[in-house]
Amino acid sequence: MKLLILNGPNLNMLGIREPHLYGKSDYKTLIKTVRAHAKERGIKVKCRQSNYEGKLVTWIQKAYKKCDGIIINAGALTHTSVAVLDALKSVGIPTVEVHLTDIHSREEFRNFSYVSLYAQKVIVGKGIDGYKEAIDFFCK
C-alpha cells in the first residue's frame, strides 16, 4: 500500500506558529513520526508540504493510479479551496482529512471544510497522533 500525505500552508511552521494551539513539535518531527508509524504497518508513504494551492492540486492529480490513499491537512485551504476538493474528486482516491487542532471549536470560519465534502474520514484535534490514526484507517 502506498499513501500520499499532503500538508498545506503553514504546516512547515509547526513548533513556531502558535505552539499553544499546534504544539511544540516541528514539521520534521511530524514527518519522522508519520514515516515510522507507516513503516511499522508496512505502508509506503510520500510526504509533501506546500504553501501553494496549485502545488497541492498537482500532487493530488499525479497520485492518480499511483497511490492507494491520501491523507491531507490542507491547512487554511481546507476552508477556501474548491480546487483542492475538485482535484480529490477527480482522482477518486480514498482520502482522510486531518487537522492538528479541533477546527470546529475555533473561529467560525474554520467550521466549514471543502475537503470534508469528499473525505471518507475526518480527524480533528488529536495533534500528530491524528496522522497515525489516518494511516491506521487504511490498514482495515
N, C-alpha and C positions, 0 to 999 in steps of 0.2 A: 504494500500500500504506500502511496505517495501523497503527501499533503502539502499544499501551498499555504504558508502563513503570511498574511499581509497586515502590515501596520501602517496607519495613515499619519496625517500631520501631527507633529509634536511628540509622537511616541519616542523619537530619538532623544527627547529631553527628559526622559524618566530619571528620577533621582534629583533633578534640578527644579523642574516645574512643579510647583505646589505639592511638596512632599507630604503635607498634611492630608492631601486627598489621594495622591497616587503612590505614596510610599517612598522609601529612600533607595530602593533597588534601582540600578540604572538599566539602560536598554541592553547592554552587554549581558547582564545577569539574567534578564528576561529570556534572551536568545539561548544562553547556556542552559537554563532550566528547561526550556522547551525542547531543545535538541536531546538532552539527557533523558527526559521523560519519553520522548518518541522512540529513542533507541531502545529503552527498556521494553517497549511494546513491539519492537520490530518494524517500526514505521519510519520511512524516509521523509524528511521534511526539507522544504526550501523556504527560507525566511527572507522576507523583503520588507523594507520600510521606505516610504516616500512622503514628502510634504506636498506632492503634486497629484492632483486628481487623475490626470491623463496617464500618468505612470502606473497608477493602480489599475486603471481600466485596461491598459495594455497587458499588464501581468495576468490579469484575470483572463483576457482573451487568449493569451499564449498558453494558459493552463488547459485549454480545450483538448480533450483526448490524451492529456499527458498526466493529469492529476486525478486522484480519486476523491479528493475533498479539499475544501478551502476553509481556513479559519481566518476571520477578518476582524480586526479592530480598526475601523475606518476613521477613528478619531472624530473630529468635528465634521468630516464629510458624511458621517452617519446621518446627520440631521439636515443635510443640504443637497446630497448628490444623487440625482436621478440617474446620472451617467454610471455611477458605480452599481446601482440597482439594475439598470438595463444590461450592463456587462455580465453581472451574475446570472440574470435570467437568460441571457443569450447563450451562455455556455452550458447551462443546466447541470452544473456540478454541485453536489450536496455541500451546503455551507453552514458553518456555525459562526454566529456573531458573538464577539467577546468584548467586554468593557471592564477595565480595572475597577472603576467606581460604579456605584448604582446610579445610572443615568436618570432613573425615574424618581429619585429623591433629590435631585439637584435642580438647577434652573429650569423653568417651564419649557424653554425651547429645546432642552435635551430630552424631553419626554417622547418625542417622535423620532422614529428611526426608519429611513428608507430601506436600509439593509434588512431590517426585521420583516419587511414585506415579502422577502424571499427566503431568508434563513430558516433552516429546519429546526434550529435550536438557538436560543439567545441566553447568554450567561453574563450576568452583571454583578458587580460589587464583590468579587472574590479575589481581586488582585491578580497576581501572576498565576495563582492556582486555577483561575478560570481557564487559562490556556491548557493546563493539564486536563481539566475536565472536558474541554473541547476535543482534545486528542483522544481521550477515552471514549467519547461519543462514537468515534469512527472505528472503535475496536469491537463493536457489537456484532 
